[in-house]
């Protein structure tokens, strides 16, 4: 079964300094038909205006992944991490028993464009932790590069959740195929460009949810950047 989630059907919030699209219910956007997908709870596409950001706030028992598309995201947290997240990098923060953090765009003339992703953890009450890694564009070109997994295999960041994330870049004749494991769910989020996925033409912000499908086929890309989530049922 394949479900199509068009970009224009997502929730939207405009706070002036922050413009955000919500794939699933979040904050003031509530849609009972879109509360998450498997253990994927949030995908927010955020654009933060120059010199603004999220002030210090707290989280518990959530795996939070940040994926920057353009600009830089300045991160600071109660674990002592002070860093900048750049395009091509993946940040994982395990909130566990509780963590406080802030995210800012310190640039003077450009927005920070990023995806804020929340996954339900495999266990509650773990010790908070942080990890950040860069992945070369060449490793994602015309293929799906594993960037996050429960066991940190293939140099990915380690998720404390029954999920994995792959990222791919596709243009022209570049194509990839992924065999899907039985009893799992797959969510495909197109971050930019255009791409054909299992016969469906997606444009930036579109997504596909797949249940009981056996294979994922991607091709006919036009400057496409795609994230593929393997998720618990």
ChimeraX attribute file (.defattr): number of C-alpha atoms within 10 A of each C-alpha:
attribute: neighborCount
match mode: 1-to-1
recipient: residues
	/A:1	7
	/A:2	14
	/A:3	11
	/A:4	13
	/A:5	18
	/A:6	15
	/A:7	18
	/A:8	11
	/A:9	12
	/A:10	19
	/A:11	19
	/A:12	18
	/A:13	15
	/A:14	10
	/A:15	9
	/A:16	8
	/A:17	14
	/A:18	17
	/A:19	16
	/A:20	20
	/A:21	22
	/A:22	24
	/A:23	29
	/A:24	22
	/A:25	20
	/A:26	20
	/A:27	8
	/A:28	9
	/A:29	14
	/A:30	13
	/A:31	14
	/A:32	8
	/A:33	8
	/A:34	17
	/A:35	15
	/A:36	18
	/A:37	20
	/A:38	20
	/A:39	19
	/A:40	25
	/A:41	20
	/A:42	23
	/A:43	21
	/A:44	22
	/A:45	21
	/A:46	21
	/A:47	23
	/A:48	26
	/A:49	21
	/A:50	18
	/A:51	15
	/A:52	17
	/A:53	19
	/A:54	14
	/A:55	12
	/A:56	13
	/A:57	11
	/A:58	13
	/A:59	16
	/A:60	16
	/A:61	21
	/A:62	26
	/A:63	25
	/A:64	21
	/A:65	25
	/A:66	21
	/A:67	22
	/A:68	22
	/A:69	21
	/A:70	15
	/A:71	20
	/A:72	22
	/A:73	26
	/A:74	17
	/A:75	17
	/A:76	18
	/A:77	18
	/A:78	14
	/A:79	12
	/A:80	9
	/A:81	13
	/A:82	12
	/A:83	13
	/A:84	18
	/A:85	22
	/A:86	21
	/A:87	19
	/A:88	16
	/A:89	17
	/A:90	20
	/A:91	22
	/A:92	22
	/A:93	23
	/A:94	27
	/A:95	24
	/A:96	20
	/A:97	14
	/A:98	16
	/A:99	20
	/A:100	15
	/A:101	20
	/A:102	17
	/A:103	21
	/A:104	20
	/A:105	23
	/A:106	20
	/A:107	16
	/A:108	10
	/A:109	8
	/A:110	16
	/A:111	22
	/A:112	26
	/A:113	22
	/A:114	24
	/A:115	20
	/A:116	18
	/A:117	18
	/A:118	21
	/A:119	25
	/A:120	20
	/A:121	22
	/A:122	17
	/A:123	12
	/A:124	14
	/A:125	13
	/A:126	17
	/A:127	12
	/A:128	18
	/A:129	15
	/A:130	18
	/A:131	15
	/A:132	17
	/A:133	16
	/A:134	16
	/A:135	17
	/A:136	11
	/A:137	14
	/A:138	11
	/A:139	14
	/A:140	20
	/A:141	18
	/A:142	21
	/A:143	19
	/A:144	22
	/A:145	22
	/A:146	23
	/A:147	25
	/A:148	27
	/A:149	22
	/A:150	16
	/A:151	15
	/A:152	15
	/A:153	12
	/A:154	11
	/A:155	14
	/A:156	23
	/A:157	25
	/A:158	20
	/A:159	25
	/A:160	25
	/A:161	22
	/A:162	20
	/A:163	23
	/A:164	22
	/A:165	23
	/A:166	19
	/A:167	25
	/A:168	23
	/A:169	25
	/A:170	25
	/A:171	18
	/A:172	13
	/A:173	10
	/A:174	15
	/A:175	21
	/A:176	14
	/A:177	14
	/A:178	13
	/A:179	10
	/A:180	17
	/A:181	13
	/A:182	11
	/A:183	12
	/A:184	17
	/A:185	22
	/A:186	27
	/A:187	21
	/A:188	23
	/A:189	24
	/A:190	24
	/A:191	21
	/A:192	18
	/A:193	18
	/A:194	23
	/A:195	28
	/A:196	17
	/A:197	21
	/A:198	16
	/A:199	11
	/A:200	13
	/A:201	14
	/A:202	24
	/A:203	20
	/A:204	17
	/A:205	22
	/A:206	22
	/A:207	24
	/A:208	19
	/A:209	19
	/A:210	22
	/A:211	17
	/A:212	14
	/A:213	18
	/A:214	13
	/A:215	12
	/A:216	17
	/A:217	13
	/A:218	23
	/A:219	22
	/A:220	17
	/A:221	24
	/A:222	18
	/A:223	14
	/A:224	24
	/A:225	22
	/A:226	25
	/A:227	20
	/A:228	23
	/A:229	21
	/A:230	22
	/A:231	20
	/A:232	18
	/A:233	13
